[in-house]
Amino acid sequence: MKYLLLTTLAVLTVSCNSAQTTTKSAEIKNLTRIDYANTITSEDLSKHLYIFASDDMEGRMTGAEGQKKAAAYLKDFYIAEGIKAPLEDGDYYQEIPADYFKRMRKAKDSENVVAFIKGSEKPDEIIVLSAHYDHVGMDDDGNVYNGADDDGSGTVGMLEIAQAFQMAAKNGHGPKRSILFLHVTGEEIGLYGSKFYTENPIFPLENTVCNLNTDMIGRISPEKVENPNYIYLIGSDRLSQELHDVSEAVNKEYINLEIDYTFNDKNDPNRFYYRSDHYNFAKNNIPIIFYFNGVHEDYHKITDTADKIDYDLLAKRVQLIFQTTWEIANREGRITADKL
């Protein structure tokens, strides 16, 4: 009787475990791009940024100890998430020698930080997501330029996007095209990290579908205080009408931010199109989008700190970039530079 009871319990346990596994598998199978986008949260962005833009990073000046700490933080994140390095030796650092930084006095070696999710169907077609992780260091009195918005916001946004895509890949919903996460150094001193990458690409530039670049996406411009549900887009239609149309359609269907093209005007006196890392891709005829919140009173000041970020708005903007990347990665046809 005892044997019979134990056998029955064992069968019931196996049956319950099997049912739970089946239910869990079904739940994973039914996850959608919206579910993955929703893993990008204001809480996670805040947690990362309060560390990444802390005084401990010493303003992340190119080649300085603080920039090295920031690079290690990014590398450790990708290792913890199981997101691989694209370099053959498994290194997450694309090393840049000191003599490359020609506009910098007493330059030191620096590095781009790179991570990679391989596409399931078209792995040779590469989408590059970029954000610069350097900033301008400290002043003579030891005050730290934390660069929470510039460009801590874009940097931690990329981490959240990478995590969402990695989760999707683990669940069998990985992108059809490959995604390179490119954290560039040397932006503040002349777009050097992205310039180095395009001159020494890990993947051939002809295989690069597009570049989506984020540089300052966590704040509200003074001109937008009355209508903060916005993002400035620059360059989306300069080289590819197709990319522009995809971007518009994705926003309308999934996010519904106001997309403002004020700074996309070719006569814009600010010339933002030429002032961030996307430009080194654009000048190689690679379609780009530059995501930007506009300048504000703390731009390049020691007051650009993590407590001033609008994290709910940052999450919404990062979700837009995630959804746009998802669409480009999984659509049937490759985005092309159709306006050359």
Secondary structure, DSSP 4 states (H G I P E B T S, - for coil): -HHHHHHHHHHHHHHHHHHHHHHHHHHHHT--HHHHHTT--HHHHHHHHHHHTSGGGGGGBTTSHHHHHHHHHHHHHHHHHTPBPSSTT--SEEEE-GGG-TTSTT---EEEEEEEE--SSEEEEEEEEEEE--B--B-TT--B---IIIIIIHHHHHHHHHHHHHHHHHTT---SEEEEEEEES--TTTSHHHHHHHHS-SS-GGGEEEEEEES--SS--GGGTT--SEEEEESTTTS-HHHHHHHHHHIIIII-PEEE-GGG-TT-TT-GGGSSTHHHHHTTT--EEEEE----TTTTSTT--GGG--HHHHHHHHHHHHHHHHHHHHSSSPP--TT-
